[in-house]
């Protein structure tokens, strides 16, 4: 048994109440503890990723109860990659929150931040659908507290909307779990994958309904059209560091779709054949189009970035909806890219707020630290729009290549290339208004000069942008690894064998073809 596997969940779960009970009124101590926790999580995530990189399946059985009766945590290439991505994003977001003093504008920011990380890590590592629901609820509770951090009527209204949509998703999730348990008698993913295969073709109504309900739940989390309405207001009104952390939240939905619909309900499963392939790709393409058109139409910078998130998730879902190893591999490369790019852009939008009355895309007097902020926005916009030479361009090429031999190639290429041009125009328009036209506007003589953002804030944003550059420079090894992840996902025998037969030891089983 790999005891390290539970640490990404247990560490923030212990740090959060410790901060509340011991350092409740000491913001300096809270900051030190939170940063130390994130650094430790990165170290743990690196170790887990290294252990799983050769195809090994890591297993932790709570109370040493074997699956399917006990609760298990499972670490493979996919889950450990997502844990590492979350840890790295969280560290830079936390540094920005400290540098910008966002953590001082409300109560319990650091405790809620830790609970949020706990929920995300649990969702990536759990091997059980019911516990996936539990961690979704932990995410919902913590994210609501973070959303309304520092208060405000508009923020509260957006937070209520966010909660209502996600409660609807939680209700559907429970219905789906009930239907699945009634049909199969289990909720362990590995056990469920085997039992679904045994369902008679004439008795598949219940499991087909459950599969559709699950996909709807995950589509809500991933903000896929027409279930995306909650995202623009929620992300735009959230505090900038919170919105940046939320960049990984939509990826939880994408992760769940990849995990469940490659192992439990794979494309070749007779019981659910043709159930979602005909509508998921069109919905993803519409999401991509709406997100990129929203960039062009946005009148506020924070809302522009929120629509960029919808567009990037549409791009991810287009690749996932192909349900091929090439498509999943391309989607995973793009997930890493879009998470870093969206996180950086949300933080940059907060940098742009310095010295401005608001984030309206109108010409206003120059902001404090405009030159460096403009340079960072330029890099982030290039990345999100998918222009060369950054990783967004490479990820887009991988997605187009994955769709080349499919019947939907014409539609995918036409929409991806068309909306890419729209996003370029939208980002160029926003940048010119914010940083170019503002130079011709003179501030009133009696206007107080705003302080430039802190050095730590720039370090946090620069760190995320540097990771985007690294993701580009090392695109070869990165795509090789995501291809290996996709191959492991489509040959889940090692995963199922490890979970259902292991007696507490790490399996050395690897997907077919790995040596």
Residue pairs with C-beta under 8 A, 6 or more apart in sequence:
1 59
1 60
1 61
1 64
1 504
1 505
1 506
2 51
2 58
2 59
2 60
2 75
2 506
3 60
4 44
4 47
4 48
5 48
5 58
5 59
5 60
5 73
5 75
5 125
6 60
6 62
6 73
7 44
8 41
8 44
8 45
8 48
8 83
8 87
8 121
8 125
9 73
9 118
9 121
9 122
9 125
11 37
11 40
11 41
11 44
12 37
12 41
12 114
12 115
12 117
12 118
12 121
13 114
13 115
13 118
15 33
15 34
15 37
15 114
16 110
16 111
16 112
16 114
16 115
16 118
17 111
18 33
19 30
19 33
19 34
19 110
19 111
19 114
20 108
20 111
22 29
23 29
23 30
23 33
27 103
27 104
30 103
30 110
31 98
31 103
31 110
33 110
34 94
34 110
34 113
34 114
35 91
35 94
35 95
35 98
37 114
38 87
38 90
38 91
38 94
38 117
39 91
41 87
41 90
41 91
41 117
42 84
42 87
42 88
42 91
44 87
45 80
45 83
45 84
45 86
45 87
45 88
46 84
48 58
48 75
48 80
48 83
48 84
49 77
49 80
49 81
49 83
49 84
51 58
51 75
51 80
51 506
52 58
52 75
52 76
52 77
52 79
52 80
53 77
53 481
54 510
54 514
55 77
55 484
55 488
55 494
55 509
55 510
55 511
55 514
56 506
56 507
56 508
56 509
56 510
57 74
57 75
57 76
57 494
57 495
57 498
57 499
57 506
57 507
57 509
58 74
58 75
58 76
58 80
58 506
59 72
59 73
59 74
59 75
59 498
59 499
59 502
59 504
59 505
59 506
59 507
60 72
60 73
60 74
60 75
61 67
61 70
61 71
61 72
61 502
61 504
62 70
62 71
62 72
62 73
63 70
63 71
64 70
64 504
65 71
66 502
66 503
67 127
67 188
67 190
67 191
67 499
67 500
68 186
68 188
68 190
68 191
68 500
71 126
71 128
71 131
72 126
72 127
72 128
72 188
72 499
73 125
73 126
73 127
74 125
74 126
74 127
74 189
74 190
74 495
74 498
74 499
75 83
75 125
76 485
76 488
76 495
77 481
77 484
77 485
77 488
78 255
78 258
78 259
78 332
78 485
78 488
78 489
79 124
79 125
81 332
81 336
81 481
81 485
82 124
82 251
82 255
83 121
83 124
83 125
85 248
85 251
85 335
85 336
85 339
86 117
86 120
86 121
86 124
86 248
87 117
88 467
89 244
89 245
89 247
89 248
89 339
89 340
89 343
89 464
90 113
90 117
90 245
92 343
92 460
92 461
92 463
92 464
93 241
93 244
93 245
93 343
93 347
93 460
94 113
94 241
95 456
95 459
95 460
95 463
96 102
96 240
96 241
96 244
96 347
96 350
96 456
96 457
96 460
96 461
97 103
97 109
97 113
97 241
98 456
99 453
99 454
99 455
99 456
99 457
99 458
99 459
99 460
100 240
100 241
100 350
100 453
100 454
100 457
102 109
102 149
102 150
102 239
102 240
102 241
103 109
103 110
103 241
105 149
105 150
105 239
106 148
106 149
106 150
106 151
108 145
109 146
109 149
112 142
112 145
112 146
112 149
113 142
113 146
113 245
115 138
115 141
115 142
116 139
116 142
116 143
116 146
116 245
118 138
118 142
119 135
119 136
119 137
119 138
119 139
119 142
120 135
120 139
120 248
120 249
120 252
122 131
122 134
122 135
122 138
123 132
123 135
123 136
123 139
123 252
123 255
123 256
124 252
124 255
126 132
126 135
127 188
127 189
127 190
127 499
128 187
128 188
128 189
129 177
129 180
129 187
129 188
129 189
129 192
129 260
130 177
130 187
132 256
133 170
133 173
133 174
133 177
136 169
136 170
136 173
136 221
136 252
137 170
139 249
139 252
140 163
140 166
140 167
140 170
143 162
143 242
143 246
143 249
144 159
144 162
144 163
146 238
146 239
146 242
146 245
147 155
147 158
147 159
147 162
147 234
147 237
147 238
147 239
147 242
148 155
148 156
148 159
149 239
149 242
150 239
152 237
154 237
155 237
155 238
157 237
158 233
158 234
158 236
158 237
158 238
159 234
159 237
161 230
161 233
161 234
162 230
162 233
162 234
164 230
165 220
165 227
165 229
165 230
166 220
166 221
166 230
168 220
169 216
169 217
169 220
169 221
170 217
172 213
172 216
172 217
172 220
173 213
173 214
173 217
175 213
176 210
176 213
176 214
176 217
177 187
177 210
179 206
179 207
179 209
179 210
179 213
180 187
180 192
180 207
180 210
180 214
181 187
182 206
183 199
183 206
183 207
183 210
184 192
184 195
184 196
184 199
184 207
185 195
186 192
186 195
188 499
189 259
189 260
189 263
189 264
189 499
190 263
190 492
190 495
190 496
190 499
190 500
191 499
191 500
192 264
193 263
193 264
193 492
193 496
194 496
194 500
196 207
196 264
196 265
196 269
196 271
197 269
199 207
199 271
201 270
201 271
204 270
204 271
204 272
207 271
207 272
208 271
208 272
208 275
211 265
211 272
211 275
211 276
212 275
212 276
214 260
215 257
215 261
215 276
215 280
216 227
217 256
218 253
218 254
218 256
218 257
218 260
219 227
219 253
219 257
219 283
220 227
220 230
220 253
221 249
221 250
221 252
221 253
221 256
222 250
222 251
222 253
222 254
222 257
222 313
222 316
222 317
223 230
223 231
223 250
223 253
223 287
223 309
223 310
223 313
224 253
224 280
224 283
224 284
224 287
224 313
224 314
224 317
225 283
225 286
225 287
225 290
225 314
226 283
228 287
228 290
228 310
231 250
231 306
231 309
231 310
232 294
232 303
232 306
232 307
232 310
233 306
234 246
234 306
235 243
235 246
235 302
235 305
235 306
235 309
235 346
236 243
236 300
236 302
236 303
236 305
236 306
237 302
238 246
240 302
240 346
240 347
240 349
240 350
240 353
241 346
241 347
241 350
243 302
243 305
243 306
243 346
244 342
244 343
244 344
244 346
244 347
245 343
247 309
247 338
247 339
247 342
247 343
247 346
248 339
248 343
250 309
250 313
251 316
251 335
251 339
254 313
254 316
254 317
254 320
254 331
254 335
257 317
257 320
258 320
258 328
258 331
258 332
258 489
259 489
261 267
261 276
261 323
262 323
262 328
262 489
262 490
262 492
263 489
263 492
263 495
263 496
265 271
265 272
265 275
266 323
266 490
267 273
267 277
267 323
277 321
277 323
280 317
280 320
280 321
281 318
281 321
281 322
281 408
281 412
283 317
284 314
284 317
284 318
284 320
284 321
285 314
285 318
285 411
285 412
285 415
286 314
287 310
287 311
287 313
287 314
287 317
288 311
288 314
288 315
288 317
288 318
288 415
288 416
288 419
289 314
289 415
289 419
290 307
290 310
290 311
290 314
291 307
291 308
291 309
291 310
291 311
291 312
291 313
291 314
291 419
292 307
292 311
292 419
292 420
292 422
292 423
292 426
293 307
293 419
293 422
294 303
294 304
294 306
294 307
294 310
294 311
295 304
295 307
295 308
295 311
295 422
295 423
295 426
295 427
295 430
296 422
296 423
296 425
296 426
296 429
297 307
297 426
298 304
298 307
298 361
298 426
298 430
299 360
299 361
300 358
300 359
300 360
300 361
301 349
301 352
301 359
301 361
301 430
301 434
302 346
302 349
302 359
304 361
304 426
304 427
304 430
305 342
305 345
305 346
305 349
308 342
308 345
308 384
308 423
309 338
309 342
311 419
311 423
312 334
312 338
312 341
312 342
312 384
313 338
315 334
315 338
315 395
315 396
315 399
315 416
316 331
316 334
316 335
316 338
317 331
318 399
318 403
318 412
318 416
319 327
319 328
319 330
319 331
319 334
319 398
319 399
319 402
319 403
320 327
320 328
320 331
321 327
322 328
322 402
322 403
322 406
322 408
324 402
324 406
325 483
325 486
325 487
325 489
325 490
326 401
326 402
326 483
326 486
327 399
327 402
327 403
327 486
328 485
328 486
328 489
328 490
329 398
329 402
329 479
329 482
329 483
329 485
329 486
330 395
330 398
330 399
330 401
330 402
330 482
331 399
332 482
332 485
332 486
333 391
333 394
333 395
333 398
333 475
333 478
333 479
333 482
334 392
334 395
334 396
334 398
334 399
336 391
336 471
336 478
337 383
337 391
337 392
337 394
337 395
337 468
337 471
338 384
338 392
338 395
340 383
340 464
340 467
340 468
340 471
341 380
341 383
341 384
341 392
341 468
342 384
343 464
344 376
344 380
344 383
344 461
344 464
344 465
344 468
345 377
345 380
345 381
345 384
347 457
347 460
347 461
347 464
348 373
348 376
348 377
348 380
348 461
349 359
350 457
351 369
351 373
351 376
351 453
351 457
351 458
351 461
352 359
352 367
352 373
352 377
352 434
353 359
353 367
354 367
354 368
354 369
354 373
354 450
354 451
354 452
354 453
355 365
355 366
355 367
355 368
355 369
355 370
355 449
355 450
356 364
356 365
356 367
357 364
361 429
361 430
361 433
361 434
362 433
363 433
363 437
363 438
363 440
363 441
364 438
364 441
365 438
365 441
365 442
365 443
365 447
366 438
366 439
366 441
366 443
367 373
367 434
367 438
367 450
368 449
368 450
368 451
368 452
368 453
369 452
369 453
369 458
370 435
370 438
372 458
373 435
373 453
374 431
374 434
374 435
376 458
376 461
376 462
376 465
377 431
377 434
377 435
378 431
379 390
379 465
379 468
380 465
381 427
381 428
381 430
381 431
382 390
382 392
383 390
383 391
383 392
383 465
383 468
384 392
384 423
384 427
385 392
385 420
385 423
385 424
385 427
386 392
386 393
386 395
386 396
386 420
386 423
387 393
387 424
389 472
390 468
390 469
390 472
391 468
391 471
391 472
391 475
394 472
394 475
394 479
396 416
396 420
398 479
399 412
399 416
400 412
400 413
400 416
403 409
403 412
403 413
406 412
471 478
484 514
487 511
487 513
487 514
488 494
488 495
488 511
488 514
491 511
491 512
491 513
493 509
493 511
493 512
494 507
494 509
494 510
494 511
497 507
497 509
498 507
498 509
